[in-house]
């Protein structure tokens, strides 16, 4: 992936790489294809859906976040 070079909100040129924390401790959050569906206990249904790791960049000027769902999650 080529890192983004400009903020889509304010057009500033400095974007700081980072990540979204997963409080469950897996190290990163994931993007999951499809509309959110809840199971019988209220949790999100994930089985059989494509998953992608989320890459995040923050504009150092305005704080806007740019998110990219890149490689498939194993």
N, CA, C, O and CB atoms as a CASP TS submission, in Angstrom:
PFRMAT TS
TARGET T0000
AUTHOR 0000-0000-0000
METHOD Language model
MODEL 1
PARENT N/A
ATOM      1  N   UNK     1       0.832  -1.183   0.000  1.00  0.00           N
ATOM      2  CA  UNK     1       0.000   0.000   0.000  1.00  0.00           C
ATOM      3  C   UNK     1       0.874   1.244   0.000  1.00  0.00           C
ATOM      4  O   UNK     1       1.874   1.315   0.714  1.00  0.00           O
ATOM      5  CB  UNK     1      -0.945   0.000   1.205  1.00  0.00           C
ATOM      6  N   UNK     2       0.494   2.203  -0.793  1.00  0.00           N
ATOM      7  CA  UNK     2       1.139   3.507  -0.767  1.00  0.00           C
ATOM      8  C   UNK     2       0.443   4.334   0.299  1.00  0.00           C
ATOM      9  O   UNK     2      -0.780   4.478   0.285  1.00  0.00           O
ATOM     10  CB  UNK     2       1.084   4.212  -2.169  1.00  0.00           C
ATOM     11  N   UNK     3       1.214   4.869   1.212  1.00  0.00           N
ATOM     12  CA  UNK     3       0.609   5.674   2.278  1.00  0.00           C
ATOM     13  C   UNK     3      -0.009   6.936   1.702  1.00  0.00           C
ATOM     14  O   UNK     3       0.528   7.515   0.758  1.00  0.00           O
ATOM     15  CB  UNK     3       1.655   6.037   3.350  1.00  0.00           C
ATOM     16  N   UNK     4      -1.144   7.369   2.266  1.00  0.00           N
ATOM     17  CA  UNK     4      -1.761   8.610   1.781  1.00  0.00           C
ATOM     18  C   UNK     4      -0.832   9.795   2.033  1.00  0.00           C
ATOM     19  O   UNK     4      -0.076   9.801   3.005  1.00  0.00           O
ATOM     20  CB  UNK     4      -3.132   8.847   2.466  1.00  0.00           C
ATOM     21  N   UNK     5      -0.890  10.786   1.164  1.00  0.00           N
ATOM     22  CA  UNK     5       0.016  11.931   1.283  1.00  0.00           C
ATOM     23  C   UNK     5      -0.689  13.225   1.666  1.00  0.00           C
ATOM     24  O   UNK     5      -0.036  14.192   2.058  1.00  0.00           O
ATOM     25  CB  UNK     5       0.747  12.133  -0.011  1.00  0.00           C
ATOM     26  N   UNK     6      -2.017  13.255   1.557  1.00  0.00           N
ATOM     27  CA  UNK     6      -2.757  14.473   1.877  1.00  0.00           C
ATOM     28  C   UNK     6      -4.027  14.142   2.643  1.00  0.00           C
ATOM     29  O   UNK     6      -4.644  13.101   2.422  1.00  0.00           O
ATOM     30  CB  UNK     6      -3.096  15.249   0.601  1.00  0.00           C
ATOM     31  N   UNK     7      -4.410  15.034   3.544  1.00  0.00           N
ATOM     32  CA  UNK     7      -5.657  14.907   4.284  1.00  0.00           C
ATOM     33  C   UNK     7      -6.829  15.231   3.352  1.00  0.00           C
ATOM     34  O   UNK     7      -6.803  16.252   2.665  1.00  0.00           O
ATOM     35  CB  UNK     7      -5.660  15.842   5.530  1.00  0.00           C
ATOM     36  N   UNK     8      -7.841  14.386   3.323  1.00  0.00           N
ATOM     37  CA  UNK     8      -9.006  14.645   2.472  1.00  0.00           C
ATOM     38  C   UNK     8      -9.939  15.683   3.082  1.00  0.00           C
ATOM     39  O   UNK     8     -10.886  16.118   2.427  1.00  0.00           O
ATOM     40  CB  UNK     8      -9.769  13.354   2.221  1.00  0.00           C
ATOM     41  N   UNK     9      -9.690  16.085   4.323  1.00  0.00           N
ATOM     42  CA  UNK     9     -10.531  17.083   4.980  1.00  0.00           C
ATOM     43  C   UNK     9      -9.975  18.501   4.820  1.00  0.00           C
ATOM     44  O   UNK     9     -10.702  19.410   4.420  1.00  0.00           O
ATOM     45  CB  UNK     9     -10.674  16.749   6.458  1.00  0.00           C
ATOM     46  N   UNK    10      -8.674  18.692   5.136  1.00  0.00           N
ATOM     47  CA  UNK    10      -8.101  20.048   5.110  1.00  0.00           C
ATOM     48  C   UNK    10      -6.969  20.208   4.097  1.00  0.00           C
ATOM     49  O   UNK    10      -6.429  21.304   3.947  1.00  0.00           O
ATOM     50  CB  UNK    10      -7.590  20.409   6.484  1.00  0.00           C
ATOM     51  N   UNK    11      -6.602  19.131   3.401  1.00  0.00           N
ATOM     52  CA  UNK    11      -5.550  19.129   2.373  1.00  0.00           C
ATOM     53  C   UNK    11      -4.138  19.308   2.928  1.00  0.00           C
ATOM     54  O   UNK    11      -3.209  19.565   2.161  1.00  0.00           O
ATOM     55  CB  UNK    11      -5.823  20.217   1.377  1.00  0.00           C
ATOM     56  N   UNK    12      -3.957  19.178   4.237  1.00  0.00           N
ATOM     57  CA  UNK    12      -2.614  19.248   4.826  1.00  0.00           C
ATOM     58  C   UNK    12      -1.792  18.059   4.329  1.00  0.00           C
ATOM     59  O   UNK    12      -2.350  17.050   3.898  1.00  0.00           O
ATOM     60  CB  UNK    12      -2.683  19.259   6.394  1.00  0.00           C
ATOM     61  N   UNK    13      -0.472  18.183   4.389  1.00  0.00           N
ATOM     62  CA  UNK    13       0.401  17.152   3.840  1.00  0.00           C
ATOM     63  C   UNK    13       0.965  16.188   4.865  1.00  0.00           C
ATOM     64  O   UNK    13       1.663  15.251   4.478  1.00  0.00           O
ATOM     65  CB  UNK    13       1.516  17.789   3.124  1.00  0.00           C
ATOM     66  N   UNK    14       0.707  16.364   6.136  1.00  0.00           N
ATOM     67  CA  UNK    14       1.314  15.476   7.126  1.00  0.00           C
ATOM     68  C   UNK    14       0.271  14.580   7.785  1.00  0.00           C
ATOM     69  O   UNK    14      -0.565  15.042   8.563  1.00  0.00           O
ATOM     70  CB  UNK    14       2.047  16.292   8.190  1.00  0.00           C
ATOM     71  N   UNK    15       0.335  13.290   7.458  1.00  0.00           N
ATOM     72  CA  UNK    15      -0.545  12.291   8.065  1.00  0.00           C
ATOM     73  C   UNK    15       0.315  11.343   8.897  1.00  0.00           C
ATOM     74  O   UNK    15       1.323  10.817   8.426  1.00  0.00           O
ATOM     75  CB  UNK    15      -1.361  11.505   6.974  1.00  0.00           C
ATOM     76  N   UNK    16      -0.100  11.142  10.124  1.00  0.00           N
ATOM     77  CA  UNK    16       0.635  10.305  11.077  1.00  0.00           C
ATOM     78  C   UNK    16       0.021   8.899  11.090  1.00  0.00           C
ATOM     79  O   UNK    16      -1.178   8.759  11.333  1.00  0.00           O
ATOM     80  CB  UNK    16       0.610  10.936  12.513  1.00  0.00           C
ATOM     81  N   UNK    17       0.833   7.844  10.829  1.00  0.00           N
ATOM     82  CA  UNK    17       0.287   6.484  10.872  1.00  0.00           C
ATOM     83  C   UNK    17      -0.031   6.062  12.300  1.00  0.00           C
ATOM     84  O   UNK    17       0.615   6.509  13.248  1.00  0.00           O
ATOM     85  CB  UNK    17       1.269   5.492  10.243  1.00  0.00           C
ATOM     86  N   UNK    18      -1.021   5.207  12.442  1.00  0.00           N
ATOM     87  CA  UNK    18      -1.400   4.684  13.750  1.00  0.00           C
ATOM     88  C   UNK    18      -2.300   3.478  13.581  1.00  0.00           C
ATOM     89  O   UNK    18      -2.348   2.885  12.504  1.00  0.00           O
ATOM     90  CB  UNK    18      -2.097   5.762  14.592  1.00  0.00           C
ATOM     91  N   UNK    19      -3.017   3.108  14.635  1.00  0.00           N
ATOM     92  CA  UNK    19      -3.946   1.984  14.544  1.00  0.00           C
ATOM     93  C   UNK    19      -5.086   2.195  15.522  1.00  0.00           C
ATOM     94  O   UNK    19      -4.982   2.992  16.455  1.00  0.00           O
ATOM     95  CB  UNK    19      -3.227   0.641  14.824  1.00  0.00           C
ATOM     96  N   UNK    20      -6.182   1.469  15.298  1.00  0.00           N
ATOM     97  CA  UNK    20      -7.326   1.506  16.203  1.00  0.00           C
ATOM     98  C   UNK    20      -7.161   0.363  17.186  1.00  0.00           C
ATOM     99  O   UNK    20      -6.948  -0.779  16.779  1.00  0.00           O
ATOM    100  CB  UNK    20      -8.688   1.403  15.427  1.00  0.00           C
ATOM    101  N   UNK    21      -7.256   0.650  18.451  1.00  0.00           N
ATOM    102  CA  UNK    21      -7.041  -0.348  19.485  1.00  0.00           C
ATOM    103  C   UNK    21      -8.239  -1.289  19.594  1.00  0.00           C
ATOM    104  O   UNK    21      -9.390  -0.871  19.465  1.00  0.00           O
ATOM    105  CB  UNK    21      -6.775   0.330  20.828  1.00  0.00           C
ATOM    106  N   UNK    22      -7.951  -2.546  19.831  1.00  0.00           N
ATOM    107  CA  UNK    22      -8.989  -3.545  20.073  1.00  0.00           C
ATOM    108  C   UNK    22      -8.936  -3.904  21.547  1.00  0.00           C
ATOM    109  O   UNK    22      -7.969  -4.525  21.987  1.00  0.00           O
ATOM    110  CB  UNK    22      -8.800  -4.818  19.166  1.00  0.00           C
ATOM    111  N   UNK    23      -9.949  -3.532  22.324  1.00  0.00           N
ATOM    112  CA  UNK    23      -9.895  -3.784  23.761  1.00  0.00           C
ATOM    113  C   UNK    23      -9.845  -5.266  24.133  1.00  0.00           C
ATOM    114  O   UNK    23      -9.537  -5.605  25.276  1.00  0.00           O
ATOM    115  CB  UNK    23     -11.076  -3.156  24.415  1.00  0.00           C
ATOM    116  N   UNK    24     -10.144  -6.148  23.184  1.00  0.00           N
ATOM    117  CA  UNK    24     -10.069  -7.590  23.462  1.00  0.00           C
ATOM    118  C   UNK    24      -8.639  -8.102  23.389  1.00  0.00           C
ATOM    119  O   UNK    24      -8.374  -9.252  23.740  1.00  0.00           O
ATOM    120  CB  UNK    24     -10.944  -8.368  22.480  1.00  0.00           C
ATOM    121  N   UNK    25      -7.718  -7.265  22.938  1.00  0.00           N
ATOM    122  CA  UNK    25      -6.311  -7.627  22.969  1.00  0.00           C
ATOM    123  C   UNK    25      -5.751  -8.319  21.741  1.00  0.00           C
ATOM    124  O   UNK    25      -4.648  -8.862  21.808  1.00  0.00           O
ATOM    125  CB  UNK    25      -6.087  -8.476  24.100  1.00  0.00           C
ATOM    126  N   UNK    26      -6.471  -8.324  20.609  1.00  0.00           N
ATOM    127  CA  UNK    26      -5.931  -8.994  19.421  1.00  0.00           C
ATOM    128  C   UNK    26      -4.928  -8.119  18.686  1.00  0.00           C
ATOM    129  O   UNK    26      -4.244  -8.605  17.785  1.00  0.00           O
ATOM    130  CB  UNK    26      -7.060  -9.383  18.476  1.00  0.00           C
ATOM    131  N   UNK    27      -4.820  -6.850  19.040  1.00  0.00           N
ATOM    132  CA  UNK    27      -3.822  -5.978  18.448  1.00  0.00           C
ATOM    133  C   UNK    27      -4.351  -5.015  17.402  1.00  0.00           C
ATOM    134  O   UNK    27      -3.701  -4.004  17.134  1.00  0.00           O
ATOM    135  CB  UNK    27      -2.770  -6.795  17.849  1.00  0.00           C
ATOM    136  N   UNK    28      -5.490  -5.280  16.807  1.00  0.00           N
ATOM    137  CA  UNK    28      -6.050  -4.373  15.815  1.00  0.00           C
ATOM    138  C   UNK    28      -7.532  -4.666  15.628  1.00  0.00           C
ATOM    139  O   UNK    28      -7.993  -5.782  15.866  1.00  0.00           O
ATOM    140  CB  UNK    28      -5.300  -4.495  14.474  1.00  0.00           C
ATOM    141  N   UNK    29      -8.271  -3.648  15.198  1.00  0.00           N
ATOM    142  CA  UNK    29      -9.675  -3.865  14.885  1.00  0.00           C
ATOM    143  C   UNK    29      -9.787  -4.362  13.451  1.00  0.00           C
ATOM    144  O   UNK    29      -8.810  -4.318  12.703  1.00  0.00           O
ATOM    145  CB  UNK    29     -10.502  -2.567  15.089  1.00  0.00           C
ATOM    146  N   UNK    30     -10.955  -4.830  13.063  1.00  0.00           N
ATOM    147  CA  UNK    30     -11.155  -5.370  11.731  1.00  0.00           C
ATOM    148  C   UNK    30     -12.382  -4.752  11.080  1.00  0.00           C
ATOM    149  O   UNK    30     -13.326  -4.342  11.755  1.00  0.00           O
ATOM    150  CB  UNK    30     -11.290  -6.888  11.786  1.00  0.00           C
ATOM    151  N   UNK    31     -12.347  -4.695   9.751  1.00  0.00           N
ATOM    152  CA  UNK    31     -13.511  -4.353   8.957  1.00  0.00           C
ATOM    153  C   UNK    31     -14.112  -5.674   8.531  1.00  0.00           C
ATOM    154  O   UNK    31     -13.390  -6.566   8.087  1.00  0.00           O
ATOM    155  CB  UNK    31     -13.151  -3.434   7.721  1.00  0.00           C
ATOM    156  N   UNK    32     -15.446  -5.819   8.660  1.00  0.00           N
ATOM    157  CA  UNK    32     -16.128  -7.055   8.295  1.00  0.00           C
ATOM    158  C   UNK    32     -17.197  -6.718   7.262  1.00  0.00           C
ATOM    159  O   UNK    32     -17.994  -5.801   7.461  1.00  0.00           O
ATOM    160  CB  UNK    32     -16.753  -7.755   9.548  1.00  0.00           C
ATOM    161  N   UNK    33     -17.210  -7.467   6.154  1.00  0.00           N
ATOM    162  CA  UNK    33     -18.149  -7.209   5.061  1.00  0.00           C
ATOM    163  C   UNK    33     -19.585  -7.437   5.494  1.00  0.00           C
ATOM    164  O   UNK    33     -19.864  -8.325   6.300  1.00  0.00           O
ATOM    165  CB  UNK    33     -17.826  -8.092   3.866  1.00  0.00           C
ATOM    166  N   UNK    34     -20.496  -6.636   4.961  1.00  0.00           N
ATOM    167  CA  UNK    34     -21.925  -6.832   5.182  1.00  0.00           C
ATOM    168  C   UNK    34     -22.492  -5.962   6.285  1.00  0.00           C
ATOM    169  O   UNK    34     -21.760  -5.353   7.065  1.00  0.00           O
ATOM    170  CB  UNK    34     -22.192  -8.258   5.500  1.00  0.00           C
ATOM    171  N   UNK    35     -23.801  -5.918   6.331  1.00  0.00           N
ATOM    172  CA  UNK    35     -24.542  -5.153   7.339  1.00  0.00           C
ATOM    173  C   UNK    35     -24.445  -5.873   8.687  1.00  0.00           C
ATOM    174  O   UNK    35     -24.478  -7.102   8.739  1.00  0.00           O
ATOM    175  CB  UNK    35     -26.040  -4.969   6.914  1.00  0.00           C
ATOM    176  N   UNK    36     -24.325  -5.114   9.768  1.00  0.00           N
ATOM    177  CA  UNK    36     -24.248  -5.694  11.109  1.00  0.00           C
ATOM    178  C   UNK    36     -25.499  -6.507  11.413  1.00  0.00           C
ATOM    179  O   UNK    36     -26.621  -6.015  11.292  1.00  0.00           O
ATOM    180  CB  UNK    36     -24.060  -4.592  12.166  1.00  0.00           C
ATOM    181  N   UNK    37     -25.290  -7.748  11.807  1.00  0.00           N
ATOM    182  CA  UNK    37     -26.376  -8.615  12.265  1.00  0.00           C
ATOM    183  C   UNK    37     -26.004  -9.091  13.652  1.00  0.00           C
ATOM    184  O   UNK    37     -24.851  -9.441  13.905  1.00  0.00           O
ATOM    185  CB  UNK    37     -26.621  -9.826  11.286  1.00  0.00           C
ATOM    186  N   UNK    38     -26.967  -9.105  14.545  1.00  0.00           N
ATOM    187  CA  UNK    38     -26.723  -9.515  15.929  1.00  0.00           C
ATOM    188  C   UNK    38     -27.165 -10.956  16.138  1.00  0.00           C
ATOM    189  O   UNK    38     -28.167 -11.398  15.576  1.00  0.00           O
ATOM    190  CB  UNK    38     -27.458  -8.583  16.912  1.00  0.00           C
ATOM    191  N   UNK    39     -26.404 -11.684  16.956  1.00  0.00           N
ATOM    192  CA  UNK    39     -26.760 -13.038  17.337  1.00  0.00           C
ATOM    193  C   UNK    39     -27.745 -13.024  18.493  1.00  0.00           C
ATOM    194  O   UNK    39     -28.153 -11.953  18.940  1.00  0.00           O
ATOM    195  CB  UNK    39     -25.514 -13.836  17.709  1.00  0.00           C
ATOM    196  N   UNK    40     -28.135 -14.196  18.986  1.00  0.00           N
ATOM    197  CA  UNK    40     -29.121 -14.289  20.055  1.00  0.00           C
ATOM    198  C   UNK    40     -28.689 -13.630  21.368  1.00  0.00           C
ATOM    199  O   UNK    40     -29.537 -13.222  22.161  1.00  0.00           O
ATOM    200  CB  UNK    40     -29.434 -15.721  20.307  1.00  0.00           C
ATOM    201  N   UNK    41     -27.382 -13.524  21.602  1.00  0.00           N
ATOM    202  CA  UNK    41     -26.891 -12.894  22.828  1.00  0.00           C
ATOM    203  C   UNK    41     -26.483 -11.435  22.617  1.00  0.00           C
ATOM    204  O   UNK    41     -25.927 -10.807  23.519  1.00  0.00           O
ATOM    205  CB  UNK    41     -25.712 -13.677  23.370  1.00  0.00           C
ATOM    206  N   UNK    42     -26.761 -10.893  21.420  1.00  0.00           N
ATOM    207  CA  UNK    42     -26.486  -9.480  21.154  1.00  0.00           C
ATOM    208  C   UNK    42     -25.160  -9.181  20.496  1.00  0.00           C
ATOM    209  O   UNK    42     -24.921  -8.044  20.091  1.00  0.00           O
ATOM    210  CB  UNK    42     -26.551  -8.740  22.402  1.00  0.00           C
ATOM    211  N   UNK    43     -24.281 -10.178  20.375  1.00  0.00           N
ATOM    212  CA  UNK    43     -22.982  -9.959  19.734  1.00  0.00           C
ATOM    213  C   UNK    43     -23.108  -9.941  18.217  1.00  0.00           C
ATOM    214  O   UNK    43     -24.074 -10.464  17.660  1.00  0.00           O
ATOM    215  CB  UNK    43     -21.990 -11.040  20.160  1.00  0.00           C
ATOM    216  N   UNK    44     -22.131  -9.340  17.554  1.00  0.00           N
ATOM    217  CA  UNK    44     -22.132  -9.279  16.093  1.00  0.00           C
ATOM    218  C   UNK    44     -21.864 -10.660  15.498  1.00  0.00           C
ATOM    219  O   UNK    44     -21.013 -11.402  15.989  1.00  0.00           O
ATOM    220  CB  UNK    44     -21.080  -8.269  15.594  1.00  0.00           C
ATOM    221  N   UNK    45     -22.598 -10.997  14.437  1.00  0.00           N
ATOM    222  CA  UNK    45     -22.350 -12.254  13.722  1.00  0.00           C
ATOM    223  C   UNK    45     -21.200 -12.032  12.754  1.00  0.00           C
ATOM    224  O   UNK    45     -21.240 -11.107  11.942  1.00  0.00           O
ATOM    225  CB  UNK    45     -23.632 -12.749  12.965  1.00  0.00           C
ATOM    226  N   UNK    46     -20.176 -12.872  12.834  1.00  0.00           N
ATOM    227  CA  UNK    46     -18.970 -12.726  12.021  1.00  0.00           C
ATOM    228  C   UNK    46     -18.685 -13.932  11.136  1.00  0.00           C
ATOM    229  O   UNK    46     -17.954 -13.809  10.153  1.00  0.00           O
ATOM    230  CB  UNK    46     -17.791 -12.478  12.910  1.00  0.00           C
ATOM    231  N   UNK    47     -19.232 -15.070  11.453  1.00  0.00           N
ATOM    232  CA  UNK    47     -18.894 -16.320  10.770  1.00  0.00           C
ATOM    233  C   UNK    47     -19.149 -16.235   9.266  1.00  0.00           C
ATOM    234  O   UNK    47     -20.203 -15.775   8.826  1.00  0.00           O
ATOM    235  CB  UNK    47     -19.693 -17.475  11.364  1.00  0.00           C
ATOM    236  N   UNK    48     -18.164 -16.688   8.487  1.00  0.00           N
ATOM    237  CA  UNK    48     -18.294 -16.748   7.042  1.00  0.00           C
ATOM    238  C   UNK    48     -18.176 -15.424   6.315  1.00  0.00           C
ATOM    239  O   UNK    48     -18.444 -15.360   5.115  1.00  0.00           O
ATOM    240  CB  UNK    48     -19.573 -17.345   6.710  1.00  0.00           C
ATOM    241  N   UNK    49     -17.787 -14.377   6.999  1.00  0.00           N
ATOM    242  CA  UNK    49     -17.666 -13.066   6.359  1.00  0.00           C
ATOM    243  C   UNK    49     -16.204 -12.716   6.131  1.00  0.00           C
ATOM    244  O   UNK    49     -15.326 -13.103   6.902  1.00  0.00           O
ATOM    245  CB  UNK    49     -18.344 -11.983   7.211  1.00  0.00           C
ATOM    246  N   UNK    50     -15.959 -11.968   5.048  1.00  0.00           N
ATOM    247  CA  UNK    50     -14.599 -11.484   4.778  1.00  0.00           C
ATOM    248  C   UNK    50     -14.210 -10.465   5.851  1.00  0.00           C
ATOM    249  O   UNK    50     -15.036  -9.675   6.308  1.00  0.00           O
ATOM    250  CB  UNK    50     -14.500 -10.847   3.347  1.00  0.00           C
ATOM    251  N   UNK    51     -12.937 -10.501   6.239  1.00  0.00           N
ATOM    252  CA  UNK    51     -12.421  -9.572   7.253  1.00  0.00           C
ATOM    253  C   UNK    51     -11.145  -8.933   6.728  1.00  0.00           C
ATOM    254  O   UNK    51     -10.360  -9.578   6.032  1.00  0.00           O
ATOM    255  CB  UNK    51     -12.156 -10.302   8.611  1.00  0.00           C
ATOM    256  N   UNK    52     -10.942  -7.677   7.060  1.00  0.00           N
ATOM    257  CA  UNK    52      -9.732  -6.963   6.646  1.00  0.00           C
ATOM    258  C   UNK    52      -9.176  -6.160   7.818  1.00  0.00           C
ATOM    259  O   UNK    52      -9.921  -5.618   8.634  1.00  0.00           O
ATOM    260  CB  UNK    52     -10.026  -6.030   5.443  1.00  0.00           C
ATOM    261  N   UNK    53      -7.876  -6.100   7.876  1.00  0.00           N
ATOM    262  CA  UNK    53      -7.189  -5.293   8.880  1.00  0.00           C
ATOM    263  C   UNK    53      -7.368  -3.817   8.538  1.00  0.00           C
ATOM    264  O   UNK    53      -7.319  -3.443   7.366  1.00  0.00           O
ATOM    265  CB  UNK    53      -5.678  -5.665   8.959  1.00  0.00           C
ATOM    266  N   UNK    54      -7.573  -2.978   9.549  1.00  0.00           N
ATOM    267  CA  UNK    54      -7.757  -1.538   9.334  1.00  0.00           C
ATOM    268  C   UNK    54      -6.450  -0.800   9.586  1.00  0.00           C
ATOM    269  O   UNK    54      -5.813  -0.980  10.624  1.00  0.00           O
ATOM    270  CB  UNK    54      -8.873  -0.983  10.252  1.00  0.00           C
ATOM    271  N   UNK    55      -6.055   0.034   8.624  1.00  0.00           N
ATOM    272  CA  UNK    55      -4.894   0.907   8.774  1.00  0.00           C
ATOM    273  C   UNK    55      -5.416   2.323   8.937  1.00  0.00           C
ATOM    274  O   UNK    55      -6.301   2.744   8.192  1.00  0.00           O
ATOM    275  CB  UNK    55      -3.911   0.795   7.546  1.00  0.00           C
ATOM    276  N   UNK    56      -4.881   3.066   9.901  1.00  0.00           N
ATOM    277  CA  UNK    56      -5.382   4.407  10.219  1.00  0.00           C
ATOM    278  C   UNK    56      -4.275   5.448  10.105  1.00  0.00           C
ATOM    279  O   UNK    56      -3.125   5.194  10.462  1.00  0.00           O
ATOM    280  CB  UNK    56      -5.982   4.434  11.630  1.00  0.00           C
ATOM    281  N   UNK    57      -4.640   6.620   9.603  1.00  0.00           N
ATOM    282  CA  UNK    57      -3.724   7.755   9.516  1.00  0.00           C
ATOM    283  C   UNK    57      -4.459   8.978  10.052  1.00  0.00           C
ATOM    284  O   UNK    57      -5.624   9.203   9.723  1.00  0.00           O
ATOM    285  CB  UNK    57      -3.223   7.988   8.038  1.00  0.00           C
ATOM    286  N   UNK    58      -3.767   9.777  10.889  1.00  0.00           N
ATOM    287  CA  UNK    58      -4.364  10.967  11.502  1.00  0.00           C
ATOM    288  C   UNK    58      -3.671  12.217  10.975  1.00  0.00           C
ATOM    289  O   UNK    58      -2.443  12.296  10.945  1.00  0.00           O
ATOM    290  CB  UNK    58      -4.265  10.902  13.050  1.00  0.00           C
ATOM    291  N   UNK    59      -4.475  13.190  10.560  1.00  0.00           N
ATOM    292  CA  UNK    59      -3.923  14.464  10.102  1.00  0.00           C
ATOM    293  C   UNK    59      -3.395  15.222  11.317  1.00  0.00           C
ATOM    294  O   UNK    59      -4.122  15.413  12.292  1.00  0.00           O
ATOM    295  CB  UNK    59      -4.999  15.309   9.334  1.00  0.00           C
ATOM    296  N   UNK    60      -2.137  15.654  11.264  1.00  0.00           N
ATOM    297  CA  UNK    60      -1.543  16.381  12.390  1.00  0.00           C
ATOM    298  C   UNK    60      -2.050  17.826  12.454  1.00  0.00           C
ATOM    299  O   UNK    60      -1.826  18.517  13.448  1.00  0.00           O
ATOM    300  CB  UNK    60      -0.010  16.367  12.279  1.00  0.00           C
ATOM    301  N   UNK    61      -2.727  18.281  11.406  1.00  0.00           N
ATOM    302  CA  UNK    61      -3.243  19.643  11.374  1.00  0.00           C
ATOM    303  C   UNK    61      -4.664  19.735  11.943  1.00  0.00           C
ATOM    304  O   UNK    61      -4.929  20.551  12.827  1.00  0.00           O
ATOM    305  CB  UNK    61      -3.222  20.170   9.949  1.00  0.00           C
ATOM    306  N   UNK    62      -5.580  18.893  11.432  1.00  0.00           N
ATOM    307  CA  UNK    62      -6.986  19.019  11.852  1.00  0.00           C
ATOM    308  C   UNK    62      -7.494  17.820  12.664  1.00  0.00           C
ATOM    309  O   UNK    62      -8.593  17.882  13.214  1.00  0.00           O
ATOM    310  CB  UNK    62      -7.864  19.198  10.633  1.00  0.00           C
ATOM    311  N   UNK    63      -6.712  16.723  12.751  1.00  0.00           N
ATOM    312  CA  UNK    63      -7.108  15.567  13.541  1.00  0.00           C
ATOM    313  C   UNK    63      -7.999  14.573  12.798  1.00  0.00           C
ATOM    314  O   UNK    63      -8.383  13.553  13.369  1.00  0.00           O
ATOM    315  CB  UNK    63      -7.810  16.029  14.764  1.00  0.00           C
ATOM    316  N   UNK    64      -8.333  14.847  11.541  1.00  0.00           N
ATOM    317  CA  UNK    64      -9.175  13.956  10.740  1.00  0.00           C
ATOM    318  C   UNK    64      -8.502  12.586  10.606  1.00  0.00           C
ATOM    319  O   UNK    64      -7.289  12.501  10.413  1.00  0.00           O
ATOM    320  CB  UNK    64      -9.447  14.570   9.336  1.00  0.00           C
ATOM    321  N   UNK    65      -9.303  11.508  10.710  1.00  0.00           N
ATOM    322  CA  UNK    65      -8.775  10.152  10.544  1.00  0.00           C
ATOM    323  C   UNK    65      -9.096   9.620   9.156  1.00  0.00           C
ATOM    324  O   UNK    65     -10.223   9.738   8.674  1.00  0.00           O
ATOM    325  CB  UNK    65      -9.347   9.213  11.618  1.00  0.00           C
ATOM    326  N   UNK    66      -8.093   9.034   8.525  1.00  0.00           N
ATOM    327  CA  UNK    66      -8.248   8.341   7.245  1.00  0.00           C
ATOM    328  C   UNK    66      -8.103   6.862   7.554  1.00  0.00           C
ATOM    329  O   UNK    66      -7.092   6.450   8.124  1.00  0.00           O
ATOM    330  CB  UNK    66      -7.187   8.827   6.160  1.00  0.00           C
ATOM    331  N   UNK    67      -9.094   6.050   7.188  1.00  0.00           N
ATOM    332  CA  UNK    67      -9.067   4.619   7.474  1.00  0.00           C
ATOM    333  C   UNK    67      -9.049   3.825   6.170  1.00  0.00           C
ATOM    334  O   UNK    67      -9.754   4.158   5.218  1.00  0.00           O
ATOM    335  CB  UNK    67     -10.281   4.211   8.339  1.00  0.00           C
ATOM    336  N   UNK    68      -8.232   2.770   6.141  1.00  0.00           N
ATOM    337  CA  UNK    68      -8.124   1.911   4.975  1.00  0.00           C
ATOM    338  C   UNK    68      -8.233   0.461   5.414  1.00  0.00           C
ATOM    339  O   UNK    68      -7.550   0.040   6.347  1.00  0.00           O
ATOM    340  CB  UNK    68      -6.799   2.160   4.222  1.00  0.00           C
ATOM    341  N   UNK    69      -9.087  -0.304   4.748  1.00  0.00           N
ATOM    342  CA  UNK    69      -9.244  -1.746   5.003  1.00  0.00           C
ATOM    343  C   UNK    69      -8.460  -2.472   3.927  1.00  0.00           C
ATOM    344  O   UNK    69      -8.911  -2.560   2.785  1.00  0.00           O
ATOM    345  CB  UNK    69     -10.770  -2.191   5.004  1.00  0.00           C
ATOM    346  N   UNK    70      -7.293  -2.992   4.274  1.00  0.00           N
ATOM    347  CA  UNK    70      -6.379  -3.525   3.270  1.00  0.00           C
ATOM    348  C   UNK    70      -6.404  -5.038   3.179  1.00  0.00           C
ATOM    349  O   UNK    70      -7.357  -5.615   2.655  1.00  0.00           O
ATOM    350  CB  UNK    70      -4.990  -3.073   3.563  1.00  0.00           C
ATOM    351  N   UNK    71      -5.372  -5.679   3.682  1.00  0.00           N
ATOM    352  CA  UNK    71      -5.200  -7.122   3.493  1.00  0.00           C
ATOM    353  C   UNK    71      -6.220  -7.948   4.253  1.00  0.00           C
ATOM    354  O   UNK    71      -6.729  -7.543   5.298  1.00  0.00           O
ATOM    355  CB  UNK    71      -3.820  -7.531   3.914  1.00  0.00           C
ATOM    356  N   UNK    72      -6.504  -9.119   3.699  1.00  0.00           N
ATOM    357  CA  UNK    72      -7.442 -10.045   4.335  1.00  0.00           C
ATOM    358  C   UNK    72      -6.913 -10.431   5.703  1.00  0.00           C
ATOM    359  O   UNK    72      -5.709 -10.618   5.876  1.00  0.00           O
ATOM    360  CB  UNK    72      -7.665 -11.306   3.461  1.00  0.00           C
ATOM    361  N   UNK    73      -7.795 -10.549   6.663  1.00  0.00           N
ATOM    362  CA  UNK    73      -7.470 -10.987   8.027  1.00  0.00           C
ATOM    363  C   UNK    73      -7.442 -12.497   8.026  1.00  0.00           C
ATOM    364  O   UNK    73      -8.368 -13.136   7.524  1.00  0.00           O
ATOM    365  CB  UNK    73      -8.502 -10.441   9.082  1.00  0.00           C
ATOM    366  N   UNK    74      -6.415 -13.066   8.569  1.00  0.00           N
ATOM    367  CA  UNK    74      -6.295 -14.532   8.576  1.00  0.00           C
ATOM    368  C   UNK    74      -7.249 -15.165   9.558  1.00  0.00           C
ATOM    369  O   UNK    74      -7.279 -16.389   9.689  1.00  0.00           O
ATOM    370  CB  UNK    74      -4.874 -14.950   8.908  1.00  0.00           C
TER
END
